[in-house]
Amino acid sequence: MDNKYKNKSEGITTYKVGKLYRKNGLSLSDGGETVCIRFVGNYVKEYNNIKSPWAYMMRILQESDNTIIGMWIKGHDEKLDK
């Protein structure tokens, strides 16, 4: 995470995950959706340029360590709660 992208609102800290921390090369090119993941401890990580957001979220859920509270696609109404 890159602190220059840190934002705090309503008691929740949001981090925009920078390109340096991304594993998939597709995430380095523009386009796609922004996936938000909320963790225990009241913080959110935002991953932008996600080309297959629902598949991305399902994979995160499968590989998580149970600290995820919920996830959603920014600008959409649907949310996945764990």
N, C-alpha and C positions, 0 to 999 in steps of 0.2 A: 504494500500500500504506500501511497505517496502522500505525505502529510499536507502538501500544498493543495490537495483536493479534499481535505477534511472539512466537513460541515456539521455543525451541531444545531439541531432544531428539536424543540419539544422533548428534551431530555434524551434524545437518540442521536448518537454520533454516526454520520455516514461517511464512508471512505469510498472514493472512486479508485478502483484497482487499475494501476498504470500498466502500460504495455510491457514494461520490464518484467512483470510478474505473470504474464500470460503464457500458456503452454501451447495453445493451438494457433497456428499461423493464420487461420481465417479471422481470428479476433484482431489481428493487426491491420486488416483492411477495413475501410469504412463501410458502413451499412449494417443492417440488422437491428436487433432490439437491445434494450438494456435490462438485464436481469438483476433484481435486488434480492439479497439474502439477509434475513434478520437473525441474529444470534443471541443466545442468552448473554446478558450483560448490557443489553440495550445498544447494540451497534449493528449497522447495516453495511454490507459490502455491495457496491454496484459494479457490475461487469458489463461494459458496453460492447457493441459490434458483435453480438451473439446472433449467428445466422439461423440456428435451430433452437430457439429458447426452451421449448417444452422438453426436448431431448436433453438439453443442457441441465435443466432443473432436475429431471429424473435421475441423471447420473450423479449430480451433487447429493441428492437424497440417499442414493445407494452407497455412496462413499463417505458420507458424513459420520461424525463421531457423536451424534445425538445432541449437539449444541445448537442446532438450527431450530428457530421458533416458527419461521415461515419464509416463503419466497413468492415473488411475483414479477411480472413483466411490467416495467414502468410504463404508465399510460394506459394500462388495461385494467379491467375490473376483476378478472379472475385471480385468485391467490391459492397457493398450496400451503397448507399448514401441516406441520409434522406432529 
